[in-house]
Amino acid sequence: MSEPLFRNTHNQDQEMLKAYAQASNTINDFIDLVKSGPEAIYAAKLRFRDPDLSEKLGEDRFLYIWLSNVYFHVEENFLSGVFFEVPEELTKWHQIGERLGFDPEDVFDWMVIENGHAKGAYTMRVTRAQLDSEKEKQEYDSYVGISSYEPI
């Protein structure tokens, strides 16, 4: 098994901030897909504070992590997802396979992958566009399991 792929992003990256806004503005589309959509992969990207690094630097530092197998809990009006990768910085608090509940407004990005075709995935599109070569883009797509992106 290959190592998880985690990338650094500057907190003032304008393209990434625009992607977060797109995901936020379409969160209800995601919820609708989760509630009644086809057999697919449903994932949500959440922000987690890195307690150790934040304490060491004296300022908040964050990690953004995708959770899979997202489910919408209708009566409680919240989502939950499962960790499939956990960066070393958070292994004291979260484990692969753990299900975590979260509110829709906590989602920084969302995606639905059906037969390799992706809806949403706004931040992933930004990350992909920032890669230097076509080979790197193909390797990234292969890693995340996406063969095509639906137009925004």
N, C-alpha and C positions, 0 to 999 in steps of 0.2 A: 504494500500500500504506500502511496506517495504521501509526502508531508502536506498538511493543510496549507492552502495558499492565503496568506494575509498580506495586504498591501498598506503602506502608509499613505495617508492623505492629509494635506494641510487643511486646517479648520476654516480657512478663508478661500478655498478653491471654489471659484465662482460657478464653474460647471457642475461641481458636486452639490453646491447649495441649490442650484436650479433643479437638479435631479431630486433632491429632498423635497422641494416644493411641489414638483410634479407628482411624486408619490403621495404626498399629503393630500393634494387636491383630488386624487383619484382613489383614495382609500375605500370609499364606499363601493366602487367598482370591484375592488379586490374582495371585500366582504361578500358582495353578491355572488362572485365566482366561487368563493369558499363554500358558501351556503348551498349553492345549487349547481355548481359547475360540473364539468366532466371529470372522469378519472384522470388525474394529473398530479404534478408536484406543486404544492402550494408552500411558499416560503415568505418569511418576513424578516427584514433587517432591523435590529434593535441596537440601541446605544447602551453600553455598559461602562460605568466609571471604573477605572483601574485604581483600586484603593492604595496599593503599595506604591506605584509610581506617583500618584497624586500626592501622597504624604511625603514622599522623598523630595519632590519638586516644589511642594508648597502651593500647587495649583492643580485644578481638576484636569485629568487626562482621561480620554475615553477610547474605547474599542467598539467597533461596529461589527456585529455578528449576525449571520443568517441562522434562523431557526426553520426547520422543515416540518412537514406533516401538520401544517397549520389547520386549526379547527376553530369554528366560531361557535361560542356558547350563547345561544339565543337568549335564554332567560336572564343570564347575568350580563349580557351585552359586552363580552370581552372575547379576545382571541387567546389561543394557546399554541405553542409550537415546541418542537423537540430540538435540542442541541445535537448536531451531527459532527461539529468540529468545535473544539474549545481551545483558545490560545492558552499557552502556559500561564500567562498572567492571571487567568481566572479559574484555574483548576482547583483552587482552594474552595471556591464557591459554587462552581457548576461542573457537571459531568456530562459526557456524551450519553445520549439517551434520556436525559432528564427533560421532563415537560415543564414549561414555564408559562404562566398566564400573563397577559398584558393587555392594555387598553389600545384601541385603534389609533389614538393620537400619539402613542409611543413608537409607531412604525416609521422608520426612516426610508424604507423602500420595501417593495413587495414584488413578487413575481409568481407567475403561473407558467409551468413548462408542461406542454402537452405534445407528446411525440417529438420532442426536440425544439418545438416552436414556443418562443417566450413572449408573454405579455408582461407589461410592467418592466421590471429590471432596469430602472432608470439609472441607478448608480453603476450598475454593471456595464451599461452602454458607455458611460463616461470613462470608466476604467479601461475598457476595451479600446476606445478611441485614443487614449493616451499611450498605448503600447506602440513601440517603434516600427515593428515589421509585421508583414502579413503572416509570417510563420508564428510569431508570438501571439497574434490574434487568434489563429487557428488552434494553437495549444491552449489558450485561455478558454475558447469556446468548447473544446473537447473536455477540459477539466470541469467546467460548470454544466456540461450536458446540454448545451444549446447549439442547434444547427441553424436557426434563423430567429430574427427578432421581428415582432409585429410592428408595423409603423406606429409612431406615436400620434 
